[in-house]
């Protein structure tokens, strides 16, 4: 093989190597873009998750407040029932007293 043929072969091989490197760099760029997009999506998902966690905390606080209010109302209703029972007993006693007074006439 002569020197000129050898140089042409080397140049041809070098061109093919450059072509292959070009394809590799394109794939690397494509993968890099995909990784960047996934990073952006991950940030968005993290923000959504944080918002949902905050909403869950707010809902829990509202639930706790409602539970406390219901417990307070339950206590008030029990007191009202007790007071109503007392009024019923007093009314029954009064009716008894009225019946006695009527019988005395």
Secondary structure, DSSP 8 states (H G I E B T S, - for coil): --HHHHHHHHHHHHHHHHHHHHHHHHHHHHHHHHHHHHHHHHHHHHHHHHHHHHHHHHHHHHHHHHHHHHHHHHHHHHHHHHHHHHHHHHHHHHHHHHHHHHHH-
